[in-house]
Amino acid sequence: MRKKRNALVIQEAIAGYVFVLPALILFLTFFAGPMVWGLGMSFFKWDFFSTPKLVWLDNFRDLWNDKLFMITLQNTVKFAFIVSFLNVSLGMLIAIGINNIHWTWLQTFLRSAYFMPFVISTTVTAILFTFLLNESLGAVNYYLTQIGIPRIPWLTSSTWAFVSVVFLDVWKSVGLFTLIFLAGLQGIPTELYEAAEVDGAPAWVKVTRITIPLLAPTLFFCTIVALIGSFQVFESMYVLTGGGPGDATRTMTMYLYRAAFGDYNMGYAASMAVVLFMILLTLTIIQIRLGKHWVFYR
């Protein structure tokens, strides 16, 4: 019996590994492998053509003294926190509003309408926005002038270019967070709201004492996802502004791309990727540690 049991355990283990093997191969090929390769490459200087030269920590030292890298780091951090806050807060507010609608057909329509921008290609969306925000011929400035507001240099002013890329990202991504919050709202027992109504609680009390506390796990998840995604922004800024005017909208990923495929300095680009990874890892750990104090699971 013991031998049969051991043989059954071995067969189950082999079957499990066989089913996991395709996903494991994909993970090692496209995630773990490139990460290890990038970490190793950050200690070398390589231009694709010559033999890689070991420089140890010189790439990281050069990053510390690189003014453009510091500018891109500042732009990335500012963009990430602003966009994450807007996506999460607006997504939650929109989800609460849709969840309070009693007509099913209207709920379905609004869910689809808000989620539609997310499934559109970022490149296509950015190209569309370049036409809409054109200072001379754009539709946005045309309608602004119709109500007496002067034309705004959306893509040629440092301040307005940053506002434009923030608006683009929020317009495209807020629908995803709206759907996630809607799923979280639908998991809250209706009995709690009915009890609050019996007690005569106003709407704001229901939101602050029932909705938000029970949405804490969803809010925690959305915050982490939003922050990680916004730190990796590339397509929207690359197509919409190209990092300009000047370097007002240039991010770390754009500088990394230029270092790797413009300057052919793979080691320097890899060191930037390592720094970005460490920033995201640190922020995620901080969020998880802080989340233990305000996230409660039912």
N, C-alpha and C positions, 0 to 999 in steps of 0.2 A: 504493500500500500504506500509505503514511504517513497519507494522508487517511482511508482506511478504518479504520486503527487509532485515529486521533484521534476519529473518529465513534463507534467502539465504546466508547472510554473515556468519551465524553460521555454516551452512552446508559446505560452502567452507572452513572455518577454520578447521572444523573437518576433512574434506577430506585431507587438507594439512598436518595436524598433523599425520594422518594415514599413508600417503605416506612417511613422514619424520621419522616416528617412528623406522623402522628397522635400518636406518643409525644412529639415535640417540642412540639406544640400543648398537650398535657396538661401537660407540664413547665412551659412558659411561663405557662400559665393558672393552675395550682394551686400551683406552687412558686416559680419564679423571679419571676413577677410580684408575688405577695403579699410576697415577701421584699423586693424593691425598694420596693414601696409602704410596707411597714412601716418600713423604714429611713428613707425620706423623711418619713413621718408622725411619727417620733420627734422631729423638729425643730419640730413644730407643736403648738399647743394647739387642740383641736377637740372639740366636744360633740355631733356629729352634725347639729346644727340651724343653728348660726351658721357664718360664714365662718372657715376655718382661719387661725390667727394664728401667724406665724413667731416662735418664741421661741429658736431656735438650740439651745444646750446646757442651757437651763434645766431641761428635764425630767430630764436626767441629774444635774444638780446637786441637784435636789429628791430624787431617789432616794438620793443619798449621805446626805442629811440625814433620810431617812424611816426612823424606828425600826421601823415595821411591815415595811417592805421588808427591813431587815436581819434581822428575826426570820424572815421567810419564806425568805430566802436561807440562813440557818443551818439551818432545818428541812429545806430541799431538799437541801443538801449532805450533812447527816447521814443523811437517808433514802437518798439515792442511793448513798452508799458502803457503807452497811450492807446494803441490798437487793442491790446488785451483787455484793458479796462472798458473800452467802448463796446467791444464785441460781447463781453460777458454781461455787462450791465444792460445794454440794449437788448441782447438776446433774451435775458430773463424778463425784462419788462414787456417785450412783445409777446413772449410765451404766456405770461400771466394774462395779458389782454385777450389773446386768442382763446385761451382756456376758459375764459368767462363768457365767451359767445355761446349762445344756446342753439344756434342753427348749425347743424352738422355740415351742410353744403358750404356755408361760409367759412367754417373752420378748415375744411378741406382745401378750399380755394386759397385761403391765406397761407396755409402751410406750403402749398405748391409754389405760390408766388414768391414767398420769402426764400425758399430753398433753390429756386431756379437759377439765380446768379451763381450759386456755388458750383453747379455742374457745368457751367460754361467755362471754356478754356480761359486761363488767366491771361494768356497772350492776346486772345481775341478781345477780352474785356478791356485790356490796357489800350489796344489799338482803337477801340470804340471811344474810350475816354479821351484819347488824343484829339479826336475830331470834336467831341462835345466841349472840351475845355480849351480849344484853340482861341487865342485872344481876339483875333480878327474875325474869324468865320465860324466860331463855335456856337452851338445852339444855346449853351448856358449863358454866355455873355449877351447873346441876342435878346433873350427874354429878360435879362437883368436891365438892359438899356430901355426896354419897353416900359419898365416901371420906374425909370429915373435913376437907376444905379449905374455908375460908370463901369466901363469894362475892367475886369480883373485879370491881371497877368498870371493866370493859374499855373502855367508851366515855365515861365521865365523869371519869376520872382522866387527868391530863396524861401521866404515864408510861405507863400501860396503854393509853391511846388510841394512842400512838405505836407501842407494841408490836403492837397490833391491826392497824394499817394495814400494818406491815412483814410481819406474818404473812399477811395477805390477799394482798399482792403476791407474796410468795414462793410461797405455795400455788398461786397462779394461773399464775405464770410459770416455775417451775422445770422443768415438763415440757417446755417448748420447748428449754431449754438441755440437758436430758437427751437429747432426740432429736439435737441437733446434736453432742453429745459421742459419742453412739452411732455416728453416721455417721463421725466421726473415728476411733473405736476400730476400726471394721470396715475401715478403710483401712490399719491397721498389719499388716505381714506376720506371719503366724503362725510363720514360721520362726524369728523372733527369740525368741519365747517357748519354742519347742522347743529352741533352742540353750541358752537359759538353764536349762531343766529338765535338760538333759544335764550342764550344769556344776554342777547342784545349787543353783541360786540360789533363795532363799526368795521368798515372794509379795511381800514389801515391796520387795525388790530389783528384781523385775520391774516394779513400779509406778513406782518412783523412777528407774530407769535405762533403762526401755524405754517405758512407757506415757506418763508425763508429758512427757519430752523430745519424743516424736513427736507428742504432742497439742498442742505449743506453738502451731502456727498456729491450731488450733481454739480453744484457750484465749484467744489474742490476739483473735480475732474475737468470741468471746462476751463478753469483757471490755468491748470497745468498744460492742457492741450493748446490753449490760446497763446500762452507765453512761449512755448517751444516753437509753434508754427510761425509766430511773428518774428522771432529771432532769425529764422531761416528765409525771410522774404528775399526774393530775387526777381522773378519775372515781371511783376507789376512795375517796380522801379526801373528795371533795365529797359523795358519797352516804353514806359510813359515818360520818363525824364532822362534816362541814361545816366543817372547819378547827379545830374545838374539841377539848376545852374551852379557852376563851380563844382563843389562836392557836397552841396546842401542835402542831397538825398542819396548819397552813396553809402551803401551798407557794407558790412564785413563780407557777406557772400559775394557782392559785386567786386570788391577789391580782391578777394580770393580768386575769383574767376579771371580777373585781369592779370594777376600775378602768375597764374598757372598757364593760361592759354594766350596771354598777350605778351608777357615778359618772359615766358618759358622758364619760370623759376618754381619748379615743383616743390622743392623743399620749403621755400618760404610760404607757398600756398598751404602746404600741409601743416606747417606750424600755426597758421591762422585757423585752420580747421580744428586743430587740437585745442587752441585757446577757446574757440567757440563752443566746442564740446564740454570743456571744463566749466565754462560759464553756465551752460544749460544744466549740467550735472549739479553744480552748486546750488543754483536756484531751485531745482527740483527737490533736492534734499532739504533745503530750507522750508519749502512749501509743505513737504511731507511732515517735517518736525512740527511746524506751526499748526498743520491740519489736525494733529492729535488733540489740540486744545479746543477746537471749535467744530470739528466734524464728528457727528454721532450717527451710527448706523442702527436702523431699527431691526 
